[in-house]
């Protein structure tokens, strides 16, 4: 699966851009968007920043909220297998600190 992730680092004062990854999402097992992000962070690019809250991971805390193909959702609940390709962006109306992490008002 092709995955595009919004990249930006406020501390670096650089322009935002999208990084692309090819992720082997298994067809016989449902992966969430969080599983995809974990795979990328663990095997491809450990510099990706996103909210990972191991205590929750059940859609309770809402920290992992982001945009998946333009729609706001929770990374821990959104099933990645439902898509042919993913574009992951920070939530709108948030001040981006780094990649998918925002400071909310």
Phi and psi in radians as a Rosetta constraint file:
Dihedral C 1 N 2 CA 2 C 2 CIRCULARHARMONIC -1.431 0.35
Dihedral N 2 CA 2 C 2 N 3 CIRCULARHARMONIC 2.247 0.35
Dihedral C 2 N 3 CA 3 C 3 CIRCULARHARMONIC -2.204 0.35
Dihedral N 3 CA 3 C 3 N 4 CIRCULARHARMONIC 2.155 0.35
Dihedral C 3 N 4 CA 4 C 4 CIRCULARHARMONIC -1.902 0.35
Dihedral N 4 CA 4 C 4 N 5 CIRCULARHARMONIC 2.235 0.35
Dihedral C 4 N 5 CA 5 C 5 CIRCULARHARMONIC -2.116 0.35
Dihedral N 5 CA 5 C 5 N 6 CIRCULARHARMONIC 2.265 0.35
Dihedral C 5 N 6 CA 6 C 6 CIRCULARHARMONIC -1.143 0.35
Dihedral N 6 CA 6 C 6 N 7 CIRCULARHARMONIC 2.307 0.35
Dihedral C 6 N 7 CA 7 C 7 CIRCULARHARMONIC -2.166 0.35
Dihedral N 7 CA 7 C 7 N 8 CIRCULARHARMONIC 2.326 0.35
Dihedral C 7 N 8 CA 8 C 8 CIRCULARHARMONIC -2.866 0.35
Dihedral N 8 CA 8 C 8 N 9 CIRCULARHARMONIC 2.480 0.35
Dihedral C 8 N 9 CA 9 C 9 CIRCULARHARMONIC -2.310 0.35
Dihedral N 9 CA 9 C 9 N 10 CIRCULARHARMONIC 1.885 0.35
Dihedral C 9 N 10 CA 10 C 10 CIRCULARHARMONIC -0.954 0.35
Dihedral N 10 CA 10 C 10 N 11 CIRCULARHARMONIC -0.677 0.35
Dihedral C 10 N 11 CA 11 C 11 CIRCULARHARMONIC -1.210 0.35
Dihedral N 11 CA 11 C 11 N 12 CIRCULARHARMONIC -0.360 0.35
Dihedral C 11 N 12 CA 12 C 12 CIRCULARHARMONIC -1.621 0.35
Dihedral N 12 CA 12 C 12 N 13 CIRCULARHARMONIC -0.225 0.35
Dihedral C 12 N 13 CA 13 C 13 CIRCULARHARMONIC 0.918 0.35
Dihedral N 13 CA 13 C 13 N 14 CIRCULARHARMONIC 0.685 0.35
Dihedral C 13 N 14 CA 14 C 14 CIRCULARHARMONIC -1.829 0.35
Dihedral N 14 CA 14 C 14 N 15 CIRCULARHARMONIC 2.896 0.35
Dihedral C 14 N 15 CA 15 C 15 CIRCULARHARMONIC -1.226 0.35
Dihedral N 15 CA 15 C 15 N 16 CIRCULARHARMONIC 2.607 0.35
Dihedral C 15 N 16 CA 16 C 16 CIRCULARHARMONIC -1.333 0.35
Dihedral N 16 CA 16 C 16 N 17 CIRCULARHARMONIC 2.766 0.35
Dihedral C 16 N 17 CA 17 C 17 CIRCULARHARMONIC -2.769 0.35
Dihedral N 17 CA 17 C 17 N 18 CIRCULARHARMONIC 3.031 0.35
Dihedral C 17 N 18 CA 18 C 18 CIRCULARHARMONIC -1.955 0.35
Dihedral N 18 CA 18 C 18 N 19 CIRCULARHARMONIC 2.332 0.35
Dihedral C 18 N 19 CA 19 C 19 CIRCULARHARMONIC -1.709 0.35
Dihedral N 19 CA 19 C 19 N 20 CIRCULARHARMONIC 2.472 0.35
Dihedral C 19 N 20 CA 20 C 20 CIRCULARHARMONIC -2.012 0.35
Dihedral N 20 CA 20 C 20 N 21 CIRCULARHARMONIC 2.438 0.35
Dihedral C 20 N 21 CA 21 C 21 CIRCULARHARMONIC -2.353 0.35
Dihedral N 21 CA 21 C 21 N 22 CIRCULARHARMONIC 2.621 0.35
Dihedral C 21 N 22 CA 22 C 22 CIRCULARHARMONIC -1.899 0.35
Dihedral N 22 CA 22 C 22 N 23 CIRCULARHARMONIC 1.972 0.35
Dihedral C 22 N 23 CA 23 C 23 CIRCULARHARMONIC -1.958 0.35
Dihedral N 23 CA 23 C 23 N 24 CIRCULARHARMONIC 2.230 0.35
Dihedral C 23 N 24 CA 24 C 24 CIRCULARHARMONIC -1.412 0.35
Dihedral N 24 CA 24 C 24 N 25 CIRCULARHARMONIC 1.321 0.35
Dihedral C 24 N 25 CA 25 C 25 CIRCULARHARMONIC -1.228 0.35
Dihedral N 25 CA 25 C 25 N 26 CIRCULARHARMONIC 2.164 0.35
Dihedral C 25 N 26 CA 26 C 26 CIRCULARHARMONIC -1.186 0.35
Dihedral N 26 CA 26 C 26 N 27 CIRCULARHARMONIC 2.434 0.35
Dihedral C 26 N 27 CA 27 C 27 CIRCULARHARMONIC -1.420 0.35
Dihedral N 27 CA 27 C 27 N 28 CIRCULARHARMONIC -0.399 0.35
Dihedral C 27 N 28 CA 28 C 28 CIRCULARHARMONIC -1.593 0.35
Dihedral N 28 CA 28 C 28 N 29 CIRCULARHARMONIC 0.051 0.35
Dihedral C 28 N 29 CA 29 C 29 CIRCULARHARMONIC -2.516 0.35
Dihedral N 29 CA 29 C 29 N 30 CIRCULARHARMONIC 2.315 0.35
Dihedral C 29 N 30 CA 30 C 30 CIRCULARHARMONIC -1.318 0.35
Dihedral N 30 CA 30 C 30 N 31 CIRCULARHARMONIC 2.157 0.35
Dihedral C 30 N 31 CA 31 C 31 CIRCULARHARMONIC -1.828 0.35
Dihedral N 31 CA 31 C 31 N 32 CIRCULARHARMONIC 2.461 0.35
Dihedral C 31 N 32 CA 32 C 32 CIRCULARHARMONIC -1.530 0.35
Dihedral N 32 CA 32 C 32 N 33 CIRCULARHARMONIC 2.959 0.35
Dihedral C 32 N 33 CA 33 C 33 CIRCULARHARMONIC -1.058 0.35
Dihedral N 33 CA 33 C 33 N 34 CIRCULARHARMONIC -0.602 0.35
Dihedral C 33 N 34 CA 34 C 34 CIRCULARHARMONIC -1.074 0.35
Dihedral N 34 CA 34 C 34 N 35 CIRCULARHARMONIC -0.718 0.35
Dihedral C 34 N 35 CA 35 C 35 CIRCULARHARMONIC -1.058 0.35
Dihedral N 35 CA 35 C 35 N 36 CIRCULARHARMONIC -0.707 0.35
Dihedral C 35 N 36 CA 36 C 36 CIRCULARHARMONIC -1.117 0.35
Dihedral N 36 CA 36 C 36 N 37 CIRCULARHARMONIC -0.814 0.35
Dihedral C 36 N 37 CA 37 C 37 CIRCULARHARMONIC -1.095 0.35
Dihedral N 37 CA 37 C 37 N 38 CIRCULARHARMONIC -0.718 0.35
Dihedral C 37 N 38 CA 38 C 38 CIRCULARHARMONIC -1.073 0.35
Dihedral N 38 CA 38 C 38 N 39 CIRCULARHARMONIC -0.754 0.35
Dihedral C 38 N 39 CA 39 C 39 CIRCULARHARMONIC -1.055 0.35
Dihedral N 39 CA 39 C 39 N 40 CIRCULARHARMONIC -0.810 0.35
Dihedral C 39 N 40 CA 40 C 40 CIRCULARHARMONIC -1.096 0.35
Dihedral N 40 CA 40 C 40 N 41 CIRCULARHARMONIC -0.805 0.35
Dihedral C 40 N 41 CA 41 C 41 CIRCULARHARMONIC -1.131 0.35
Dihedral N 41 CA 41 C 41 N 42 CIRCULARHARMONIC -0.615 0.35
Dihedral C 41 N 42 CA 42 C 42 CIRCULARHARMONIC -1.474 0.35
Dihedral N 42 CA 42 C 42 N 43 CIRCULARHARMONIC -0.471 0.35
Dihedral C 42 N 43 CA 43 C 43 CIRCULARHARMONIC -2.126 0.35
Dihedral N 43 CA 43 C 43 N 44 CIRCULARHARMONIC -0.288 0.35
Dihedral C 43 N 44 CA 44 C 44 CIRCULARHARMONIC -2.151 0.35
Dihedral N 44 CA 44 C 44 N 45 CIRCULARHARMONIC -0.819 0.35
Dihedral C 44 N 45 CA 45 C 45 CIRCULARHARMONIC -2.659 0.35
Dihedral N 45 CA 45 C 45 N 46 CIRCULARHARMONIC 1.722 0.35
Dihedral C 45 N 46 CA 46 C 46 CIRCULARHARMONIC -1.301 0.35
Dihedral N 46 CA 46 C 46 N 47 CIRCULARHARMONIC -0.073 0.35
Dihedral C 46 N 47 CA 47 C 47 CIRCULARHARMONIC -1.499 0.35
Dihedral N 47 CA 47 C 47 N 48 CIRCULARHARMONIC -0.084 0.35
Dihedral C 47 N 48 CA 48 C 48 CIRCULARHARMONIC -1.171 0.35
Dihedral N 48 CA 48 C 48 N 49 CIRCULARHARMONIC 2.309 0.35
Dihedral C 48 N 49 CA 49 C 49 CIRCULARHARMONIC -1.908 0.35
Dihedral N 49 CA 49 C 49 N 50 CIRCULARHARMONIC 2.215 0.35
Dihedral C 49 N 50 CA 50 C 50 CIRCULARHARMONIC -2.716 0.35
Dihedral N 50 CA 50 C 50 N 51 CIRCULARHARMONIC 2.808 0.35
Dihedral C 50 N 51 CA 51 C 51 CIRCULARHARMONIC -1.360 0.35
Dihedral N 51 CA 51 C 51 N 52 CIRCULARHARMONIC 2.156 0.35
Dihedral C 51 N 52 CA 52 C 52 CIRCULARHARMONIC -2.234 0.35
Dihedral N 52 CA 52 C 52 N 53 CIRCULARHARMONIC 1.992 0.35
Dihedral C 52 N 53 CA 53 C 53 CIRCULARHARMONIC -2.144 0.35
Dihedral N 53 CA 53 C 53 N 54 CIRCULARHARMONIC 1.672 0.35
Dihedral C 53 N 54 CA 54 C 54 CIRCULARHARMONIC -1.107 0.35
Dihedral N 54 CA 54 C 54 N 55 CIRCULARHARMONIC -0.417 0.35
Dihedral C 54 N 55 CA 55 C 55 CIRCULARHARMONIC -1.281 0.35
Dihedral N 55 CA 55 C 55 N 56 CIRCULARHARMONIC -0.570 0.35
Dihedral C 55 N 56 CA 56 C 56 CIRCULARHARMONIC -1.507 0.35
Dihedral N 56 CA 56 C 56 N 57 CIRCULARHARMONIC -1.636 0.35
Dihedral C 56 N 57 CA 57 C 57 CIRCULARHARMONIC 0.957 0.35
Dihedral N 57 CA 57 C 57 N 58 CIRCULARHARMONIC 0.421 0.35
Dihedral C 57 N 58 CA 58 C 58 CIRCULARHARMONIC -2.310 0.35
Dihedral N 58 CA 58 C 58 N 59 CIRCULARHARMONIC 0.267 0.35
Dihedral C 58 N 59 CA 59 C 59 CIRCULARHARMONIC 1.352 0.35
Dihedral N 59 CA 59 C 59 N 60 CIRCULARHARMONIC 0.358 0.35
Dihedral C 59 N 60 CA 60 C 60 CIRCULARHARMONIC -1.600 0.35
Dihedral N 60 CA 60 C 60 N 61 CIRCULARHARMONIC -0.835 0.35
Dihedral C 60 N 61 CA 61 C 61 CIRCULARHARMONIC -1.440 0.35
Dihedral N 61 CA 61 C 61 N 62 CIRCULARHARMONIC -0.499 0.35
Dihedral C 61 N 62 CA 62 C 62 CIRCULARHARMONIC 1.372 0.35
Dihedral N 62 CA 62 C 62 N 63 CIRCULARHARMONIC 0.074 0.35
Dihedral C 62 N 63 CA 63 C 63 CIRCULARHARMONIC -1.127 0.35
Dihedral N 63 CA 63 C 63 N 64 CIRCULARHARMONIC -0.502 0.35
Dihedral C 63 N 64 CA 64 C 64 CIRCULARHARMONIC -1.549 0.35
Dihedral N 64 CA 64 C 64 N 65 CIRCULARHARMONIC 0.321 0.35
Dihedral C 64 N 65 CA 65 C 65 CIRCULARHARMONIC -1.108 0.35
Dihedral N 65 CA 65 C 65 N 66 CIRCULARHARMONIC 2.297 0.35
Dihedral C 65 N 66 CA 66 C 66 CIRCULARHARMONIC -2.694 0.35
Dihedral N 66 CA 66 C 66 N 67 CIRCULARHARMONIC -3.121 0.35
Dihedral C 66 N 67 CA 67 C 67 CIRCULARHARMONIC -1.742 0.35
Dihedral N 67 CA 67 C 67 N 68 CIRCULARHARMONIC 2.231 0.35
Dihedral C 67 N 68 CA 68 C 68 CIRCULARHARMONIC -1.996 0.35
Dihedral N 68 CA 68 C 68 N 69 CIRCULARHARMONIC 1.943 0.35
Dihedral C 68 N 69 CA 69 C 69 CIRCULARHARMONIC 0.886 0.35
Dihedral N 69 CA 69 C 69 N 70 CIRCULARHARMONIC 0.737 0.35
Dihedral C 69 N 70 CA 70 C 70 CIRCULARHARMONIC 1.528 0.35
Dihedral N 70 CA 70 C 70 N 71 CIRCULARHARMONIC -0.092 0.35
Dihedral C 70 N 71 CA 71 C 71 CIRCULARHARMONIC -1.973 0.35
Dihedral N 71 CA 71 C 71 N 72 CIRCULARHARMONIC 2.381 0.35
Dihedral C 71 N 72 CA 72 C 72 CIRCULARHARMONIC -1.284 0.35
Dihedral N 72 CA 72 C 72 N 73 CIRCULARHARMONIC 2.314 0.35
Dihedral C 72 N 73 CA 73 C 73 CIRCULARHARMONIC -2.794 0.35
Dihedral N 73 CA 73 C 73 N 74 CIRCULARHARMONIC 3.082 0.35
Dihedral C 73 N 74 CA 74 C 74 CIRCULARHARMONIC -1.700 0.35
Dihedral N 74 CA 74 C 74 N 75 CIRCULARHARMONIC 2.228 0.35
Dihedral C 74 N 75 CA 75 C 75 CIRCULARHARMONIC -1.060 0.35
Dihedral N 75 CA 75 C 75 N 76 CIRCULARHARMONIC -0.557 0.35
Dihedral C 75 N 76 CA 76 C 76 CIRCULARHARMONIC -1.350 0.35
Dihedral N 76 CA 76 C 76 N 77 CIRCULARHARMONIC -0.249 0.35
Dihedral C 76 N 77 CA 77 C 77 CIRCULARHARMONIC -1.987 0.35
Dihedral N 77 CA 77 C 77 N 78 CIRCULARHARMONIC -0.447 0.35
Dihedral C 77 N 78 CA 78 C 78 CIRCULARHARMONIC -1.238 0.35
Dihedral N 78 CA 78 C 78 N 79 CIRCULARHARMONIC 2.095 0.35
Dihedral C 78 N 79 CA 79 C 79 CIRCULARHARMONIC -1.409 0.35
Dihedral N 79 CA 79 C 79 N 80 CIRCULARHARMONIC 2.052 0.35
Dihedral C 79 N 80 CA 80 C 80 CIRCULARHARMONIC -1.195 0.35
Dihedral N 80 CA 80 C 80 N 81 CIRCULARHARMONIC -0.532 0.35
Dihedral C 80 N 81 CA 81 C 81 CIRCULARHARMONIC -1.093 0.35
Dihedral N 81 CA 81 C 81 N 82 CIRCULARHARMONIC -0.296 0.35
Dihedral C 81 N 82 CA 82 C 82 CIRCULARHARMONIC -1.289 0.35
Dihedral N 82 CA 82 C 82 N 83 CIRCULARHARMONIC -0.134 0.35
Dihedral C 82 N 83 CA 83 C 83 CIRCULARHARMONIC -2.096 0.35
Dihedral N 83 CA 83 C 83 N 84 CIRCULARHARMONIC 2.663 0.35
Dihedral C 83 N 84 CA 84 C 84 CIRCULARHARMONIC -1.481 0.35
Dihedral N 84 CA 84 C 84 N 85 CIRCULARHARMONIC -0.537 0.35
Dihedral C 84 N 85 CA 85 C 85 CIRCULARHARMONIC -2.619 0.35
Dihedral N 85 CA 85 C 85 N 86 CIRCULARHARMONIC 2.657 0.35
Dihedral C 85 N 86 CA 86 C 86 CIRCULARHARMONIC -2.104 0.35
Dihedral N 86 CA 86 C 86 N 87 CIRCULARHARMONIC 2.384 0.35
Dihedral C 86 N 87 CA 87 C 87 CIRCULARHARMONIC -2.099 0.35
Dihedral N 87 CA 87 C 87 N 88 CIRCULARHARMONIC 2.032 0.35
Dihedral C 87 N 88 CA 88 C 88 CIRCULARHARMONIC -1.914 0.35
Dihedral N 88 CA 88 C 88 N 89 CIRCULARHARMONIC 2.199 0.35
Dihedral C 88 N 89 CA 89 C 89 CIRCULARHARMONIC -2.365 0.35
Dihedral N 89 CA 89 C 89 N 90 CIRCULARHARMONIC 2.791 0.35
Dihedral C 89 N 90 CA 90 C 90 CIRCULARHARMONIC -1.180 0.35
Dihedral N 90 CA 90 C 90 N 91 CIRCULARHARMONIC 2.823 0.35
Dihedral C 90 N 91 CA 91 C 91 CIRCULARHARMONIC -1.117 0.35
Dihedral N 91 CA 91 C 91 N 92 CIRCULARHARMONIC 2.568 0.35
Dihedral C 91 N 92 CA 92 C 92 CIRCULARHARMONIC -1.211 0.35
Dihedral N 92 CA 92 C 92 N 93 CIRCULARHARMONIC 2.767 0.35
Dihedral C 92 N 93 CA 93 C 93 CIRCULARHARMONIC 1.133 0.35
Dihedral N 93 CA 93 C 93 N 94 CIRCULARHARMONIC 0.397 0.35
Dihedral C 93 N 94 CA 94 C 94 CIRCULARHARMONIC -2.041 0.35
Dihedral N 94 CA 94 C 94 N 95 CIRCULARHARMONIC 2.661 0.35
Dihedral C 94 N 95 CA 95 C 95 CIRCULARHARMONIC -1.528 0.35
Dihedral N 95 CA 95 C 95 N 96 CIRCULARHARMONIC 1.971 0.35
Dihedral C 95 N 96 CA 96 C 96 CIRCULARHARMONIC -1.221 0.35
Dihedral N 96 CA 96 C 96 N 97 CIRCULARHARMONIC 2.203 0.35
Dihedral C 96 N 97 CA 97 C 97 CIRCULARHARMONIC -1.637 0.35
Dihedral N 97 CA 97 C 97 N 98 CIRCULARHARMONIC -0.898 0.35
Dihedral C 97 N 98 CA 98 C 98 CIRCULARHARMONIC -2.770 0.35
Dihedral N 98 CA 98 C 98 N 99 CIRCULARHARMONIC 2.182 0.35
Dihedral C 98 N 99 CA 99 C 99 CIRCULARHARMONIC 0.885 0.35
Dihedral N 99 CA 99 C 99 N 100 CIRCULARHARMONIC -1.932 0.35
Dihedral C 99 N 100 CA 100 C 100 CIRCULARHARMONIC -1.664 0.35
Dihedral N 100 CA 100 C 100 N 101 CIRCULARHARMONIC 0.106 0.35
Dihedral C 100 N 101 CA 101 C 101 CIRCULARHARMONIC -1.702 0.35
Dihedral N 101 CA 101 C 101 N 102 CIRCULARHARMONIC 2.214 0.35
Dihedral C 101 N 102 CA 102 C 102 CIRCULARHARMONIC -2.181 0.35
Dihedral N 102 CA 102 C 102 N 103 CIRCULARHARMONIC 2.726 0.35
Dihedral C 102 N 103 CA 103 C 103 CIRCULARHARMONIC -1.744 0.35
Dihedral N 103 CA 103 C 103 N 104 CIRCULARHARMONIC 2.119 0.35
Dihedral C 103 N 104 CA 104 C 104 CIRCULARHARMONIC -1.656 0.35
Dihedral N 104 CA 104 C 104 N 105 CIRCULARHARMONIC 2.576 0.35
